[in-house]
């Protein structure tokens, strides 16, 4: 975790995205405390009320506004009429975190001592029923932000189960799962979601609607991840440690979920981060079309559905677009965060700028004169002695050394054919590429590479081209 934090500090966009996501989820967790009013609380004199919080010489206050035109709901600010905003004020009762009884709110106004009336503080304005938009957005985040993670988790569980079984067993199981995945992917996701949702009762309560929408989104979202997991499981099952586990009689389910799935954990983490915004937007679409969350519950999609009904609303009351901007910010933040996770877990993510000094000695850039060596084998035309290759890479701000080849030695005479055999990642390509000096700049080569008595490792690129033929 510490290394990932250091990596994020080198990625300003991803770091900002993580901060935004953390702030939004903290707001979601403490929604009742942060929101000054309940989501359903309305003020009779606050229809389409604009934001009225101002910074005055006496502190932060809510400026009083009066209606000029009750038809178009045009307001005028009353000069000099302010209601002081206090922090940790007494308000409606609630249970903090669903457990602790509490009645304190982060900020708000207090009733007038003379009249007992409470003039509301509208941070972002009010809707057509005089309900505080900021409070409704804060409460709506609980559905909009959680449904993305819950749907992603359920979708990933389905993908792991079906994709893992298909990749491990193959045959009829693989064929059946892949045809099922192709069927779901054949139909556009939005149309399939709308079709499945329209088949259900439209008058269900908000809790049931939340569960139904989550299940529908999970059913639609698993095929893509399942195909990817299937391919990776199919490749990993041929590894020695998996085959040895099978020979020892370990059950297939244990092999899949204990030995194979942890090998692709980084892929699963990235998949969740990148799929969350898609599920959030799908729920928003359903709620906007009236097939999602309904009163008294509130989500960002339902806010858009209820408040942005006509273009005149957008022109006269632009603060009603705030949920749209929040959705855009959340989508971009998760996408940037997912990209950062993908780069962090990718072992080849480091980019080496040409203007930077190489971290280690570069293969084939030593300009010393070629050295003639006596051959240990009289008929050897190519001799490799104790070859070692180390790559230097960046993981965040930390430099790591990856030992690709250690202590390789062989010799060849004219007319001989040598076969290099080894499992994937054992260093076959690195060994053969090191001989003509074709390794990247972040490679450090040690040992001797004698070709006709000439040490190729000591030659520069210009001299090496004569041996490579170009």
N, C-alpha and C positions, 0 to 999 in steps of 0.2 A: 504493500500500500504506500509505503514511503517512497519507493522508486517511482510509482505511478504519479505521486504528487510532484516529484521533481520533474518528471516528464511533462506534466501539465503546465508547469511554469515556463516551459519552452514553447508552449502552444497557446498564445494569448486568446485566440478565438475560442478554443476548447475550454480554457480555464474560465473565461467569462460565461460560457454556456453552463458549465458545472455550477458556478455561483448562482446563476439565474434559476436553475433547476432546484438547487438546495433551498433557495429563498422561497420559491413557490410551494415546495412541499412542506416547509416549516409553516407557511401561512395556512396551508390546508390542514395541518395537524392541529393548530391552535386557532381554527376558524372562529369559534364562538367568542374567544377572547379578543381577537383582532377586529372582528366586525363590530361596529358600534351598535347595530340594531339587528334583530332577527330578520331572516330573509323574507318573511311574509308581512313584516310590519310596514304599514302604509301611513302616510300623512295626508290628510284631506287638503291641505293647502300647498302640497308639494308636487302636484302633477307637472311632469317635465321640468322640474326645478333644475336650474344649472348648478354647477359646482360653486360653492360659496365660501370655501375656506381661504382665508387671507392671512398674510403676515403683517401685523400692525406693530407700532412702537410699543404697545402694551403686551405683545405676544401673539400667539396664533389664535384666531377667532373666526367665527362663522358670521359672514355679513348677511344682514337681513335683506330679503328681496320681496317686492310686491308685484302682483299680477297687473299688467297693463291691459292685456287683451285676453279675456277668458276663452275666446274661440281658438286663437292660435297659440295661447299660453306663452305670451311674451312677458318677460320679467324685467324689472328695473331695480337696480341696487339702491337701497336706502342709504344715503350718505351719512356716515357717522354712527350708524346703528349696527353694533357688533355684539355678538354673544361669545363670551370667552370659552375657549376649548380647553378642557382639563384632561390630564392623563390619569389612567386607572380610576375612572369614574364609576359610580354605582349605576347599574342598569338592569336589564332583564336577567332573570336567573337562568342558569344553564349548568351543565356538568362538564367540567374541564376534562378532556380526554375520555369523556363518557363515564367518569368515576367520581371526580371531586366536585361537590356542589360549590358553585361560585356565582357571583353577580357583578364582578368587576370586568370592565372593558378597557381596551387599550387607550381609547380616547373618546371624547364626546362632550356634549354640552350639558349643563345642569338646568333644571327648571327655574323659571323666573321666580324670585322670592315673593314678589308682589302678586302676580297673577297665577303662579303655579304652572304656567304653560311652558312647554319644552319646544324650543326652536331647533329644528334638526340641523346637523352638520353634514352636508352632502359633499364628500370629497370628489366624487366623479359625476355628481348630478343624480337625478331621479328619473324613474320611468313613468309610464302613463297613469299608474295608480299611486304615484307618490312614494314608491319604495326606493330606498337608498341603493343605487347601482353598485357602489363599492361593496356593501354588505352582501349583496346577491352574488357578485362575482367571487367573493371569498368563500361563501357557502357552496357555490357551484363548482369550485375547484375540487371539492371532495369527491364528486362523481366523475368529473372530466379527467382528473389526473390519476385517480385510482383505477378507473376502468381500463386505461391503457396498460398498466402493469399486470392487472389480473388477467385480462384477455391475452396478453403476451405470454404470461406464465402457463395458462391452460393450453394455448396453442403450441407452446414449446414442449409441454408434456406429451401431447398427441404426436408431435413431430418426432420426439425421441422414441416413443413406443413403436410407432409404425415404421419410421425410417430405420431405426435400429434393427427391428425384426427383419425388414426387407433386405437390408445390407448384410446381415449376418447369415440368414438362412438361404437367401437367394431362391431360385426356382419358382415354384408356384406362389409362394408368399410374396416374393419380390414382384412378380408379374401382377398379382392382385392389388397390392398396395400402390404400385406405380400407375395402374390404370385408374384407380380411385382418385389418386392425386391429380392425374391429367383431366379427369372429369370435372373436378372442382376448379381447376385452373382454366378450363375451356370457357367457362361462363365468367363474364366480367364480375369482379368482386362486389361492386356496388349494387348491381342488379340482383345478384344472388342474395345479398343481405336484405334488400328491400323485399324480395319475394318471400324469404323465410319469415321476416318480421310481419308482413301483411297477412300471413296465414294464421297468426296468433290473435288472441283477443286484444283489442285496442284500448279497452277500459280497465286494464289491470293496474294495481297500485304501483307506486314508484319502486318499492323493494323488489317486487316480482319482475318489473320491467328491467331493472338493473341486471338481475340474474339472467334473464332471457337474452338481453342484448349481449352480455358477456359471453354466453355460450354460443350465440350465433357468430359473433366475431371470431371466436376461437375455431369454430368449425370451418370458417372461410379462410383463416389465415395459416393453417398448418401445412398445406401442400408444398409450398416453396422451401420451407425449412426442412421438411421431411426428405425431399429429394437431395438436398445438400448433405444431410446427416447420413442418408443411405449410401451416398458415394464415399464418404469418409470412412464409415464403418466397413464398407466392402474392401477398402484398401488396407485398413488397420488389421482386419481379421487375419491377414496373411503374415503378420509380423510373428517373429519367433516366440515372444512372450505370450501371445494369444494362443498360438498353436500348442505351446507347452501346457498352458492352463487346460486346454481341451484334452490333452493326453493324460493329464492327472485326474480326469473325471469330474472336473468342476462343472456344475450346471451351466447351461447356456445363458440363462438369465443373469447369473452372477458374472459371467464373462462379459456380457454386453454392458451391464450397468456399473460394474466395479473396475473392469480392466480396460474397456474400450471408451465408454462415454467420458471418463475423466480426461482422456487424451484430447478431446475436442471441446473442453470446457471453455477455452477462450473464444471459440466460434459461437458457443451458445450465449455467452455474455454479450458479445457484439450484436448477435441476432436480436436479443431482447431490447437493447438500447435503440436499435434502428427500427424496430417494429412498433414501439410504443406510440410515436406520433401518428402512424397510420391508423391505429385503433382509436386514438383520441379523435381524429378527424372523422372516422366512420360513425362513432357515437354522435358527434356533432351534426353530421348529415342526417342521421335518423331523427334526432331531436328537432332539427330545423324543419324537417318535413312532417313533424307531428307524430312520428312513429316511435319516439324514444321516451325520454323522461317527461313526466307530466306533473302538474301541480298536485300537492304543494311542494314537491321536491324541485330542485333547480340545478341545472347544469349550464355550461357556457353555450351549448347548442340550443337549449330551450330559451335562454336569454335572447339569442339572435332571432329565434322564431317569434317570440312575443313582442320584442321591441322594434325590430327593423321590419316593419310591415309595408311601408311605402317609401318611395324616394324622398317624399317631403319630410319624413321623419329624419332622414340622414342629413338633409339640408338645414333643417331648423334645430335639430337636437343631435349634433355630431358626437356627443359623448356616448351615445348608444352604440357606437362602433367599437368601444373599448374591448368587449369580449373577442371581437374579430382580431384585433391587434395582439391580444394575449395568445390566442391560438397560433398566430403566425410566429410569435416569439418562442413559444414552447416547441413548435415543430422544428424551427431552425436550431434551437438549443439542443434538442435530442439528436438531430442529425449530425451536428458538429461534434457532440459528445461521442456518438457512435463511431464517427470517423477517427477520432482520437484513440478510442479503444482499439479499433482495428489496426491502426498504425503501431500502437504500443505492443500488441501481441504478435505483430508481424516481425519475424527475425530479420527481414531484409528491409526494414523501414528506414534505416539510417541513410542519409544522403550526404555524400562527401563532396564538398565544393572544391573546384579545381584550384581556387586561389589559396586554399588552406594548406599548410604544411602537412604532409602525410604523417599519420600517427606512428607509423613504423616504417622500416626500410622497405622500399618498393622493389618488387622483383624485377630484375633486369635493368636497373638504372645506375648501377655502379659503373663509373667511367674508367676504372683501372684497366691497364693493359691485360689482355688474355694471358692466363698462366698455363704453361705446359706441365702436365703431370704424367708421371710414369704410370702406366696402366697396370692394375693388379692382375688383370687377365689379359694374356698376350693377344687373344683374338677378339677382345671386346671392342665394339665400335661405339656403343652407347653404354655408359655406366652411371648409375644413380646411386649415390652413397649417403645413407642416413638423412634422407630428405625429410624436412619438417616444414609445414606451412601453417601459419597462424594468421587469422583474420582479426582485425580490430574494428569494432562496431560501436555505435552510440546507442545507449538505452537511456533516453532522457538526457541528463547531463553526465551520465556515468559512462566511461569507456570500458568495454568488456572485450576480453580476448577469447576467440573461439579457435580451438585447436582442431584443424581439419585433417591434417596428416602428421603422423609421428613415426620417425625411424624407418622409412621405406628405402630399401636397397635392392637393386637388381642390375643385371648387365645383359647386353645383347651383342651377338656377333653379326656380321653381314650375312643376310639370307635367313636369319632366324625370325620366327614369329612368336611374340609373347602375348598371352592372354591375361588380362587383369580381371579377376573375379571377386565380387563382394556384394553385400547387400546395399540397398539404397541408403545413401548418406555416409558410406564408409570411406569416401575420399578417392574413388577411381578417377572421376573427371578432374578433380583438383590436381592429382598426381600427374596425369598426362598433360594438363594445361600448363603446369609449372615448367615443364621441360622446354618448350619454345618461348617462355616468358610472356604468356598471354593472361596472367592473373590480373585482377584489378589492383588499383593503387593501394588499397588498404590491406594487401597481403604481404606478409613477411616470410621470406623463403630462406631457410638455412640448409646446409649440406652442400654436396658437390654434384653437379650435373656435367659429366664429361662426355663430349661428343667429338670423336676423333682426336682425343687428347686435349680439347679446349674446354675450359670451364664456362658453360653457358650462363651460369648465375652471375658471373662477373662482367658480362657484356652489357653495353648500352643498347637502346632500342635500334639505333642505326645499324650496329653490327649484327644484331639478332635478325634483322630483316634479310640479311644475306643468307642466313641459314634457313629462314622460313620461306624464302623464295619471293618475298615482296616487302 
